Amino acid sequence: MQRHWKKFVAALVAVVVLVLGASFIYAKFINKADPEFNQSDVDRRLAEAAATTDVSTDVEVLDTAVTAASDPATPDQTAVATQSTVAGAQNSPNDVDGTWTIKAGSEVGYRVKESINGFDTEANGRTQAITGTFLAAGTTVTEGQWTVDMTTFQSDESRRDAQFDGRIMDIAQFPTSTFVLTAPIDFGAVPEEGGTVTATATGDLMLHGTTNPVTFEVQATFQGGLVGVLGQIPIVFADYGIPAPSFGTVTTEDNGLLEFVLVMERA
């Protein structure tokens, strides 16, 4: 009997060691959260977007010039029309007045700290399904809003995505989230090409069908006729009626981050 008991204890210890070992390996080596968005993400996405924008702009200018050249207008009129088109396609970096839209290549994500059987790690998921517009006048953004398709978030773990889509965010009932600016963002100045400015944004954030006021810092970079915006919004899950993400042996903190990189182009 004593021998059987020892075997049972040894087997139990082996299982515990195996589970803890697997948890450690997963938390420290397999689960690889993306790094937080930073300025290098903004710079890279602006460069990629500017390259695409430059190509389309050059083609448009060339087409206009060819059309103007074949028009029966006088040579002087043709030259003026062509010069005007080229000038209009090359907006000054300091000319930001007007409406700006969120361009493809923008991305928003969530980030939360996890513990798997006592081993700390981090989880994140992202989507590029974000749309919106902002209105600028001088150095101030006077109006703005964005909408995120919550059904498109993905992480590196399908089981986490299933929990996110169902029990946690209930995307069937709450398929979108929104942010609406409620106070102007005053950047104080429009920097030179490639320069960056920081300001504070205030608005209403709707998640999981619940809206709360939020205030957070945003960093804007002006480059190639585009604007890149970097920011993070701290989220306390209970404030939005979001169930605790903890599940089984995986526990999380009661808060996380909504992080984003936006590439804005003139509408």
C-alpha positions in Angstrom: 0.0 0.0 0.0 2.8 2.4 0.9 4.5 1.6 -2.4 1.4 2.5 -4.3 1.1 5.7 -2.4 4.7 6.7 -3.2 4.0 5.9 -6.9 0.9 8.1 -6.8 2.8 11.0 -5.2 5.7 10.6 -7.7 3.2 10.6 -10.6 1.4 13.7 -9.2 4.7 15.5 -8.8 5.7 14.6 -12.3 2.4 16.0 -13.7 2.8 19.2 -11.7 6.4 19.6 -12.9 5.3 18.9 -16.5 2.5 21.5 -16.3 4.7 24.1 -14.8 7.5 23.4 -17.2 5.1 23.7 -20.2 3.6 26.9 -18.7 7.1 28.4 -18.4 8.1 27.4 -21.9 4.9 28.9 -23.3 5.0 32.1 -21.3 8.7 32.8 -21.9 9.4 31.4 -25.3 6.3 30.5 -27.3 4.0 33.4 -26.5 5.5 36.3 -28.3 3.6 39.5 -28.0 4.3 42.2 -30.6 6.4 45.1 -29.2 4.4 48.2 -28.3 3.9 50.6 -31.1 6.6 53.3 -31.2 8.0 56.1 -33.4 9.7 53.6 -35.7 6.3 52.1 -36.6 5.1 55.6 -37.4 8.1 56.4 -39.6 8.0 53.1 -41.5 4.2 53.4 -42.2 4.6 57.0 -43.3 7.4 56.1 -45.7 5.4 53.2 -47.2 2.3 55.4 -47.5 4.2 58.3 -49.0 5.8 56.1 -51.6 2.3 54.9 -52.8 0.9 58.4 -52.6 3.8 59.9 -54.6 3.3 57.4 -57.4 -0.4 58.1 -57.7 0.1 61.8 -57.5 2.8 61.8 -60.3 0.5 59.8 -62.6 -2.4 62.2 -61.9 -0.2 65.3 -62.6 1.1 63.7 -65.8 -2.4 62.9 -67.0 -3.5 66.4 -66.3 -0.5 67.9 -68.1 -1.1 65.7 -71.2 -4.8 66.7 -71.2 -3.9 70.4 -70.9 -1.4 70.2 -73.7 -4.0 68.7 -76.1 -6.6 71.3 -75.1 -7.2 74.1 -77.7 -6.3 76.8 -75.1 -3.6 79.3 -75.7 0.0 78.2 -74.7 -0.1 80.6 -71.7 -3.4 79.1 -70.5 -2.0 75.6 -70.8 1.2 76.5 -68.8 -0.9 78.2 -66.1 -3.2 75.2 -65.8 -0.3 72.7 -65.6 1.6 74.7 -63.1 -1.5 75.1 -60.9 -2.1 71.3 -61.0 1.5 70.5 -60.0 1.3 73.1 -57.2 -2.0 71.7 -55.9 -0.5 68.2 -55.8 2.4 69.3 -53.7 0.9 70.7 -50.5 3.2 72.5 -48.2 4.1 70.6 -45.0 2.8 73.5 -43.0 -0.6 73.6 -44.8 -2.7 71.3 -42.7 -6.1 73.0 -42.9 -8.9 70.7 -44.0 -10.2 67.2 -43.6 -7.9 64.3 -43.0 -8.9 60.6 -43.3 -7.4 57.5 -41.8 -5.4 55.7 -44.5 -4.7 52.0 -45.2 -1.8 50.8 -43.1 -3.1 52.3 -39.9 -3.5 49.8 -37.1 -5.0 49.5 -33.6 -4.5 46.9 -30.9 -5.0 45.8 -27.4 -2.3 44.8 -24.9 -2.8 43.1 -21.5 -0.4 41.5 -19.0 -1.0 37.8 -18.3 0.1 35.2 -15.9 0.1 31.5 -16.8 0.5 29.3 -13.7 2.5 32.1 -12.1 4.7 32.8 -15.1 4.3 36.4 -16.4 3.8 37.2 -20.0 1.9 39.6 -22.2 -0.9 39.2 -24.8 -1.8 41.5 -27.6 -4.0 41.5 -30.7 -4.3 43.9 -33.6 -6.5 44.9 -36.6 -6.1 47.3 -39.5 -9.9 47.7 -39.9 -10.1 51.2 -38.6 -11.7 54.2 -40.4 -12.2 57.8 -39.5 -11.8 61.5 -40.3 -10.4 64.5 -38.5 -10.8 68.2 -39.3 -7.8 70.5 -38.8 -7.5 74.3 -38.7 -4.2 76.0 -38.1 -2.4 74.1 -35.3 -5.7 72.6 -33.9 -7.7 69.5 -34.6 -11.2 70.7 -34.1 -13.3 67.6 -34.8 -12.6 63.9 -35.3 -13.8 60.3 -34.9 -12.8 56.8 -35.7 -14.6 53.4 -35.9 -12.9 50.0 -35.4 -14.3 46.7 -36.6 -13.9 44.5 -33.5 -14.6 41.3 -35.5 -11.2 41.5 -37.2 -8.8 41.4 -34.2 -6.2 38.7 -34.3 -3.4 37.6 -31.9 -0.9 34.8 -32.2 -3.2 32.3 -30.4 -6.5 31.1 -31.8 -7.8 30.1 -28.4 -7.2 33.7 -27.1 -9.0 35.0 -30.2 -12.0 32.8 -29.5 -12.2 34.1 -25.9 -11.8 37.7 -27.1 -14.6 37.3 -29.8 -17.0 35.5 -27.5 -16.9 35.7 -23.7 -14.8 38.8 -23.4 -15.8 41.3 -26.1 -19.0 39.6 -27.4 -18.4 40.8 -31.0 -21.7 39.4 -32.1 -23.5 42.0 -30.0 -20.9 44.7 -30.1 -19.2 44.5 -33.5 -17.6 48.0 -33.5 -16.0 50.4 -31.1 -15.7 54.2 -31.6 -13.9 57.2 -30.5 -15.3 60.8 -30.9 -13.2 63.9 -30.1 -15.0 66.1 -27.5 -12.4 68.9 -27.2 -10.0 70.4 -29.7 -6.4 69.0 -29.8 -4.0 72.0 -29.8 -0.6 70.9 -31.1 0.8 74.5 -30.7 2.8 74.4 -33.9 3.1 72.6 -37.2 6.7 71.2 -37.3 9.0 71.1 -40.3 9.0 68.1 -42.6 9.7 65.0 -40.5 9.2 66.8 -37.3 7.0 65.6 -34.4 4.7 67.3 -31.9 2.9 66.0 -28.8 -0.5 67.1 -27.4 -3.4 65.8 -25.3 -6.6 64.4 -26.8 -9.9 64.2 -25.0 -13.0 62.3 -26.2 -15.6 59.6 -25.7 -14.5 56.0 -26.2 -17.1 53.4 -26.8 -16.2 49.7 -26.1 -18.4 46.7 -25.5 -21.4 49.0 -25.9 -20.3 51.4 -23.0 -19.0 54.9 -23.5 -16.6 56.7 -21.2 -14.6 59.9 -21.4 -10.9 59.4 -22.0 -7.9 61.7 -22.0 -4.5 60.6 -23.5 -1.4 61.8 -25.1 -0.9 61.7 -28.9 2.2 62.2 -30.9 1.9 63.5 -34.5 4.6 63.4 -37.2 4.4 65.3 -40.5 6.1 63.7 -43.5 5.5 63.5 -47.2 2.2 65.4 -47.1 0.9 62.8 -44.6 0.4 62.8 -40.8 1.3 59.8 -38.6 -0.3 59.6 -35.1 0.9 57.5 -32.2 -1.0 56.9 -29.0 -2.1 54.7 -26.2 -5.4 54.7 -24.2 -5.4 53.0 -20.7 -8.5 50.8 -20.3 -10.0 49.4 -17.0 -12.1 46.5 -18.1 -14.8 46.9 -15.5 -15.4 50.5 -16.6 -16.7 49.1 -19.9 -18.5 46.1 -18.5 -15.9 43.8 -20.0 -15.7 40.5 -18.2 -12.3 39.7 -16.6 -10.2 38.1 -19.4 -8.8 35.5 -16.8 -9.7 32.0 -17.8 -8.6 28.7 -16.2 -4.9 28.8 -15.3 -4.5 32.1 -17.2 -5.0 35.2 -15.1 -4.8 38.8 -16.3 -4.6 42.2 -14.8 -7.9 44.2 -14.5 -6.7 46.7 -17.1 -4.9 47.0 -20.4 -3.9 49.3 -23.2 -5.6 50.3 -26.5 -2.7 51.3 -28.7 -2.7 52.7 -32.2 -0.7 54.0 -35.2 -2.7 56.1 -37.6 -1.6 57.3 -41.0 -3.7 60.3 -42.1 -4.0 61.8 -45.6 -5.8 64.9 -46.8 -9.3 64.1 -48.0 
